[in-house]
């Protein structure tokens, strides 16, 4: 049987590249298989050196990205399965469009690399490092941004994660690419033909050395913290298909009240934190409900997630409930999930039955005015982060002042039980390292955690377990370089490097013209 030409081409060229991308995704949580990084990136770098046209380069980057994002973010199908009769048919399209769309950034970087640089040269590798890093910048900012599965997330449990304090996640991604992509050039450029095969397995040996030097697991201890301040984290573990069901939602609310009222085994908590959308009523109609929360807390301030409405707009909110039962602080989520919490042209789309998964009306939730720092009694200045907002380092850096504590409330029931909740936790840990500030993370289904300023998880409630946790609050560290500068130093360095590469290429082209004329 003879295969069609397009299928032979796919099996020979596109499929292996997509598989290499899928292999690289194994470096993400919960696997953290670091040996795949030099192998996958080394193979890709070698293929980039051989690409002859910009179209082949763009295809190379796109197929690699499709494999990487397709497997690494396969958890994205979980929201479609909460109500499978309505949404399950969309799941394949959701993962394909998300992975394929994100891969376009990489395809553009590879195509432009081939276009501006000669074949099999150091300038090509340098251009790829710079342009790929810039593509990751674009992925984090363009169209509200989506930096999930960025390269810096590979290194959370290694000593390299400390680099987040200085240059942030984009700096760590740049270090990753600059440390690995030149290897095939160095190994193969001058090697005799008979030993070039050694270069195919050299990245594996390099990976073993890389892991040995940098993969020391950050310790998970039980002794880090300020013993005078204790925070209680509430984790009701309400499955998303039952969370708002009339037969179940009062049971989950009562579970949270019971955990809130439970006597402390050690110091009395100074703050109790409930997860995102933890209360089954709108804020403006919740006087009785909040009275029950205040009674259960016994005078301890409570942070909880609620929805509220105002002038026909709905908000996903972070509420600080004071010891007197009054709302002492309020923050409305400002970085909403596209097609989850809102749909562009939502009122029009609603006529065709298209709604955001968590939306309350056709247009979905409305965005709040921006990052805010709230004063929480007994704790100090707190920066609220609702779910998805902890994915964006620029949002945390956009706070009007430096907080004493980051609090993330989230409903990770939407992410299922596979990789999504663990990858979300990794990004929360990165935000703590970048700012040098501890983070309290309360998640509906887990993982709820107390995170130290160095990214260590000092206390946690596992995924899929109902319960509560009293954890001492670690002391904040001094302001980090990244908290003062943000992404600007790395971005300016990349732009300057890009300018230098373009100047070198133009000068090389001019010299070639002169030589050819003579």
C-alpha positions in Angstrom: 0.0 0.0 0.0 1.4 3.4 -1.0 0.7 6.3 1.3 -0.3 9.6 -0.1 2.5 12.1 -0.6 1.1 14.5 2.0 0.9 11.8 4.6 4.4 10.6 3.9 5.6 14.2 4.3 3.7 14.5 7.6 5.1 11.3 9.0 8.6 12.2 7.9 8.8 15.8 9.0 5.9 17.2 11.0 5.1 14.3 13.3 8.6 13.9 14.8 8.8 17.6 15.5 5.3 17.6 17.2 6.4 14.6 19.2 9.6 16.5 20.3 7.4 19.4 21.4 5.1 16.9 23.4 8.3 15.5 25.0 9.3 19.0 26.2 6.0 19.4 27.9 7.0 16.6 30.3 9.2 19.2 32.0 6.1 21.0 33.3 4.3 20.1 36.5 3.4 17.6 37.8 6.2 15.6 36.0 9.2 17.9 36.1 11.2 15.5 33.9 14.1 17.9 33.4 16.2 15.6 31.2 13.7 16.2 28.3 14.7 19.9 28.1 18.2 19.5 26.5 17.0 16.6 24.4 13.9 18.3 22.9 15.5 21.7 22.5 18.7 20.2 21.2 16.9 18.3 18.5 14.9 21.4 17.6 18.0 23.6 17.4 19.7 21.1 15.1 16.6 21.1 12.8 16.6 24.9 12.8 20.2 24.9 11.6 19.2 22.8 8.6 16.0 24.6 7.6 16.4 26.1 4.1 13.4 28.5 3.8 11.5 30.7 6.2 8.3 28.7 5.4 10.0 25.5 6.6 11.3 27.3 9.6 7.8 28.6 10.5 6.3 25.1 10.1 9.1 23.7 12.3 8.2 26.2 15.1 4.5 25.7 14.7 4.5 21.9 14.8 6.8 21.9 17.8 4.5 24.4 19.6 1.4 22.3 18.7 2.9 19.2 20.3 4.1 21.2 23.4 1.0 23.1 24.1 -1.3 20.3 23.0 0.0 17.8 25.5 1.2 20.3 28.2 -2.1 22.0 28.3 -4.4 19.1 27.7 -6.1 19.9 31.0 -8.0 22.6 29.0 -10.6 20.0 28.0 -11.7 19.7 31.6 -14.1 22.7 31.6 -15.9 21.2 28.6 -16.6 18.0 30.6 -18.3 19.7 33.5 -21.6 19.8 31.5 -20.7 17.2 28.9 -24.1 17.1 27.2 -23.8 20.8 26.3 -20.0 21.3 25.9 -18.1 18.0 25.4 -18.3 18.3 21.6 -16.3 21.5 21.8 -13.4 19.9 23.7 -11.3 18.8 20.7 -11.8 22.2 19.0 -10.8 23.9 22.2 -7.5 22.2 22.7 -6.7 22.4 18.9 -7.5 26.1 18.6 -5.6 27.0 21.9 -2.5 24.9 21.1 -2.5 25.9 17.4 -3.0 29.6 18.3 -0.2 29.7 20.9 2.0 27.8 18.4 1.7 30.7 16.0 3.9 32.8 18.1 6.6 30.1 17.9 6.1 29.6 14.2 6.5 33.4 13.6 9.8 33.4 15.6 11.3 30.4 13.7 10.2 31.7 10.3 11.7 35.2 10.9 14.8 33.6 12.2 15.4 31.7 9.0 14.5 34.8 7.0 17.1 37.1 8.6 20.0 34.7 9.2 22.2 32.5 7.1 22.0 28.7 7.2 24.1 26.8 9.8 25.7 29.8 11.5 26.0 31.1 15.0 23.9 34.1 13.9 21.0 31.8 13.2 21.1 30.4 16.7 21.5 33.8 18.3 18.6 35.1 16.3 16.5 32.1 17.3 17.3 32.7 21.0 16.3 36.3 20.8 13.2 35.9 18.6 11.9 33.0 20.5 12.3 34.9 23.8 10.4 37.9 22.2 7.7 35.5 21.0 7.2 34.4 24.6 7.0 38.1 25.6 4.3 38.5 23.0 2.4 35.4 24.2 2.4 36.9 27.7 1.0 40.3 26.7 -0.9 40.2 23.3 -4.7 39.8 23.4 -4.7 39.9 27.2 -1.8 37.4 27.3 -1.6 33.8 28.2 1.9 32.9 29.6 0.9 29.4 30.9 3.6 26.8 30.3 6.4 29.3 29.9 9.9 27.9 30.1 10.7 29.4 33.5 8.1 27.1 35.0 10.4 24.1 34.4 12.8 25.2 37.1 10.6 25.8 40.1 12.1 23.1 42.3 15.7 23.9 41.3 18.3 26.5 42.4 17.7 28.2 39.0 14.3 29.5 40.3 16.2 32.0 42.4 16.8 33.9 39.1 13.2 35.0 39.2 14.1 37.5 41.9 16.4 39.3 39.6 15.1 39.0 36.0 11.7 37.3 36.3 10.2 34.5 34.2 11.2 35.9 30.9 14.8 36.2 32.0 14.7 32.6 33.2 13.3 31.5 29.8 16.1 33.4 28.0 18.7 31.6 30.2 17.0 28.3 29.3 17.2 28.9 25.5 20.7 30.5 25.6 22.0 27.6 27.6 20.8 24.8 25.3 20.1 26.0 21.7 23.8 26.6 20.9 24.8 23.1 21.8 24.2 21.4 18.4 26.1 24.2 16.7 29.1 23.7 19.0 29.0 19.9 18.7 28.3 19.5 15.0 29.7 22.5 13.2 33.3 21.3 12.9 32.8 17.6 13.6 34.0 15.1 11.0 31.1 13.4 9.1 31.9 10.0 10.6 31.3 11.2 14.2 28.5 13.6 13.7 26.1 10.9 14.9 27.5 11.4 18.4 25.9 14.8 18.4 22.4 13.2 18.2 22.8 11.8 21.7 25.1 14.5 23.2 22.1 16.6 24.4 21.1 13.6 26.7 24.5 13.6 28.4 24.4 17.4 28.7 20.9 17.0 30.3 22.2 14.7 32.9 25.0 17.2 33.8 22.4 20.1 33.8 20.1 18.2 36.2 23.0 17.2 38.5 24.1 20.8 38.8 20.8 22.5 39.2 18.0 20.2 40.2 18.3 20.3 44.0 14.7 20.0 45.3 13.7 23.0 47.3 12.9 21.7 50.8 9.3 21.5 52.0 9.4 22.2 55.7 6.9 22.7 58.5 8.9 25.2 60.5 9.0 28.3 58.2 6.8 31.1 59.4 6.1 33.8 61.9 4.5 31.9 64.8 2.7 35.0 66.0 0.5 35.1 62.9 -1.5 32.0 61.7 -3.7 31.8 58.7 -6.5 29.2 58.2 -7.1 28.0 54.7 -10.5 26.5 53.9 -10.8 23.8 51.1 -14.4 22.5 50.7 -13.6 20.3 47.7 -16.8 21.0 45.8 -16.8 19.3 42.3 -17.7 21.9 39.7 -20.7 19.9 38.5 -22.1 20.0 42.1 -20.9 23.3 43.3 -24.0 25.3 42.3 -26.5 22.5 42.2 -29.4 23.1 44.5 -29.1 19.7 46.1 -25.4 20.2 47.0 -24.4 23.8 47.3 -25.8 24.3 50.9 -23.8 21.2 52.0 -20.6 22.7 50.7 -21.3 26.1 52.3 -22.0 24.4 55.6 -18.8 22.4 55.3 -16.9 25.7 55.0 -18.7 27.1 58.1 -17.8 24.0 60.1 -14.1 24.3 59.1 -14.2 28.0 60.0 -15.6 27.3 63.4 -13.3 24.4 64.2 -11.1 25.0 67.3 -7.4 25.7 66.6 -4.9 23.1 67.7 -2.3 25.9 68.1 -2.4 29.7 68.0 -5.7 31.2 67.1 -5.8 32.2 63.4 -5.4 35.9 62.6 -7.2 35.4 59.3 -9.4 32.8 57.6 -9.3 32.4 53.8 -12.1 30.8 51.8 -11.6 30.1 48.0 -13.0 31.8 44.9 -16.9 32.1 44.6 -17.2 30.3 47.9 -20.6 31.8 48.9 -23.7 30.7 46.9 -25.3 34.2 46.8 -24.6 37.7 45.5 -22.9 40.0 47.9 -25.7 42.5 47.9 -28.2 39.8 49.0 -25.9 38.0 51.4 -26.5 39.8 54.8 -27.9 36.6 56.4 -25.2 34.4 54.8 -22.3 36.7 55.9 -23.8 36.8 59.4 -23.4 33.0 59.5 -19.8 33.3 58.4 -19.0 36.0 61.0 -20.6 33.9 63.7 -18.5 30.8 62.7 -15.3 32.9 62.6 -15.8 34.2 66.1 -14.4 37.6 65.5 -11.6 36.6 63.2 -11.5 38.5 59.8 -12.4 36.3 56.8 -11.4 36.6 53.2 -13.8 35.0 50.8 -14.7 34.9 47.1 -18.2 36.0 46.0 -20.0 37.3 43.0 -21.7 40.7 43.1 -23.8 42.8 40.7 -24.0 46.5 40.2 -26.1 48.3 37.5 -26.7 45.1 35.5 -23.0 44.2 35.6 -21.6 41.2 37.4 -18.2 40.9 39.1 -16.1 38.1 40.4 -15.0 39.6 43.8 -12.6 39.2 46.7 -14.3 40.3 49.9 -12.7 41.1 53.3 -15.2 40.5 56.1 -14.2 42.3 59.2 -14.6 41.0 62.8 -17.9 43.0 63.0 -19.4 41.2 60.0 -19.1 44.3 57.7 -17.3 44.4 54.4 -13.9 45.9 55.2 -12.4 45.5 51.7 -13.5 44.7 48.2 -11.7 43.9 45.0 -13.2 43.0 41.7 -11.2 40.7 39.4 -9.7 42.7 36.6 -7.9 40.1 34.4 -10.8 37.9 33.2 -10.5 34.5 31.4 -11.5 34.9 27.8 -14.4 32.5 26.8 -14.5 31.4 30.5 -15.6 34.5 32.4 -16.5 36.6 29.4 -17.1 36.2 25.7 -16.2 39.0 23.3 -19.5 40.5 22.0 -21.1 38.3 24.6 -24.7 39.6 24.3 -24.6 38.8 20.6 -23.0 35.4 21.1 -25.6 34.5 23.7 -28.3 34.6 21.1 -26.5 31.6 19.5 -26.1 29.8 22.8 -22.4 30.7 23.3 -21.6 31.7 26.9 -18.5 31.8 29.1 -18.4 28.7 31.3 -18.4 30.8 34.5 -20.5 33.7 33.1 -23.7 34.8 34.8 -25.1 36.8 31.9 -24.6 36.9 28.1 -21.7 39.3 28.3 -20.2 37.5 31.3 -18.3 39.2 34.1 -17.1 42.8 34.0 -13.5 43.6 34.8 -12.6 45.6 37.8 -10.5 48.8 37.6 -7.1 47.1 38.2 -4.7 45.8 40.9 -5.4 47.0 44.4 -3.8 46.6 47.8 -6.3 46.1 50.7 -5.7 46.5 54.4 -6.5 43.4 56.3 -6.7 43.6 60.1 -3.9 41.7 61.8 -2.1 41.0 58.6 -1.2 44.3 56.9 -1.3 45.2 53.2 -2.6 42.4 51.0 -2.6 42.0 47.2 -5.7 40.0 46.1 -5.3 37.6 43.2 -8.4 35.8 41.9 -7.5 32.5 40.2 -6.1 33.2 36.7 -4.6 36.5 37.9 -1.7 34.7 39.6 -0.5 33.6 36.1 0.5 37.1 35.2 3.7 38.5 36.8 3.0 41.9 35.3 -0.4 42.1 37.1 1.4 41.5 40.4 4.0 44.1 39.6 1.3 46.5 38.7 0.1 46.8 42.4 0.0 50.4 43.6 2.3 49.6 46.5 4.3 46.6 47.8 2.1 44.2 49.8 3.0 42.3 52.9 1.2 39.2 51.6 -0.2 37.8 48.3 -3.6 36.0 48.6 -4.8 33.9 45.8 -8.3 32.6 46.0 -9.2 30.1 43.2 -11.6 27.5 42.0 -9.4 24.9 40.4 -12.3 22.5 40.1 -12.5 23.8 36.5 -9.0 22.4 35.9 -9.7 18.8 36.7 -7.4 16.5 38.6 -4.5 16.0 36.2 -1.9 18.6 35.4 -3.8 21.8 35.5 -4.0 22.4 39.3 -0.3 21.6 39.7 0.8 23.9 36.9 -1.4 26.6 38.5 0.3 26.1 41.8 3.8 26.4 40.2 2.9 29.8 38.8 1.7 31.0 42.2 5.0 29.9 43.7 6.8 31.9 41.0 4.9 35.0 41.9 6.0 34.7 45.6 9.7 34.3 44.5 9.5 37.3 42.1 8.2 39.6 44.8 10.0 38.2 47.8 6.6 38.0 49.5 4.7 35.0 51.0 1.5 33.8 49.4 -1.6 32.3 50.9 -3.4 30.1 48.3 -7.0 28.8 49.0 -8.3 26.5 46.3 -11.8 25.0 46.2 -10.6 21.5 45.3 -6.8 22.1 46.0 -4.0 22.5 46.0 -4.3 25.0 48.9 -1.0 26.1 50.3 1.1 28.4 52.4 4.0 29.5 50.1 7.2 31.1 51.5 8.9 34.0 49.7 11.5 31.6 48.3 8.8 29.5 46.7 8.8 26.7 49.2 5.4 25.2 50.0 5.6 25.1 53.8 2.1 23.7 54.4 -0.5 22.3 51.9 -3.8 20.5 51.5 -3.6 17.9 48.7 -5.7 18.0 45.6 -9.2 16.5 46.0 -9.2 16.6 49.8 -11.8 18.5 51.9 -10.4 20.1 55.0 -8.8 23.1 56.6 -5.2 24.0 57.4 -3.7 26.4 60.0 -0.3 27.6 58.9 2.1 30.1 60.3 2.7 33.1 58.0 6.3 33.4 56.7 8.0 36.7 57.0 8.3 38.8 53.8 11.7 39.3 52.4 13.3 42.6 51.1 12.1 43.9 47.8 13.5 42.0 44.8 15.1 43.5 41.7 12.3 42.1 39.6 9.7 43.7 41.9 11.3 47.1 41.2 12.0 46.7 37.5 9.5 44.2 36.1 10.1 42.9 32.6 11.8 46.0 31.2 15.5 45.0 31.6 15.0 41.7 29.8 12.8 43.2 27.1 15.3 46.1 26.4 18.2 43.6 26.3 16.3 41.5 23.7 15.3 44.5 21.6 18.9 45.7 21.6 20.2 42.2 20.7 17.7 42.1 17.9 18.9 45.4 16.6 22.5 44.2 16.8 21.7 41.0 14.8 19.9 43.0 12.1 22.8 45.4 11.8 25.3 42.5 11.6 23.1 40.8 8.9 22.9 44.0 6.9 26.7 44.6 7.2 27.3 41.0 6.1 25.0 41.4 3.1 26.8 44.7 2.1 30.3 43.0 2.3 29.0 40.1 0.3 27.8 42.5 -2.5 31.2 44.2 -2.5 33.1 40.9 -2.8 30.8 39.6 -5.6 31.4 42.8 -7.6 35.1 42.3 -7.5 
